[in-house]
Amino acid sequence: MSKQSGEGSTADKSTRQAARLSAKARRQQLLETSIACFAEFGYEGTTTARLAKAANVSEPVLYQHFSSKRDLFVALVDQVGKEVVREWKKAIAPLRSPQDQLRVLLRLNPATTDPRTRLLYQVIFAAQAQIHEPEIVAALRRHYEQYAHFLTNVIRKAQRAGQVRSDVSAIGLAWQLIHAAIGFALIKPLDIPGHATPATVEQAIGLLIEQLSGNRSESE
């Protein structure tokens, strides 16, 4: 009896501690715990019951913060996009050269470099192929468009500094970089020999920067 009573006290204590979370903290907790849940079951296989269980709350508590699974997923996609841009800004802040900034950004693929966001991108890539709900499609568009906007601005700064050829479409190049990053992330988990060694990645980045600068062809 004493053991059961102790276990009950521990459970009650955990419940009380969970209940003390502010609305903002609870919402964030639901978003964070949902990543592993979506990654394990996929978007279609994830239910609000599973999302609530992952966060150790009841479904009514989940519904206090998100009206549906779709609402939570959209919020998660939006939040992660903002986080990635924030990390990009932090990474390039010490660098004065736009070309150096671009070089750093080419190494920071959120779908491969961060274990947390890598899980989410597994879900995003699957969702792109399977889900046609307007709200989710709109969220995915916003997600990629903010990346394109950020990269476009860096590329234009590099063009103004004479570090990237002016005949290259900045926004077109930004989207091509995003396409390449997605393709890289889709293939990398297959562990194909020679596909993604650090040396080959750095070689590809170096060649791209060289071609974009146009220095060699112009001097010749």
Summary of the structure (lengths in Angstrom):
residues: 220
radius of gyration: 21.9
end to end distance: 87.2
largest distance: 87.2
contacts: 599
relative contact order: 0.09
helix: 79%
strand: 0%
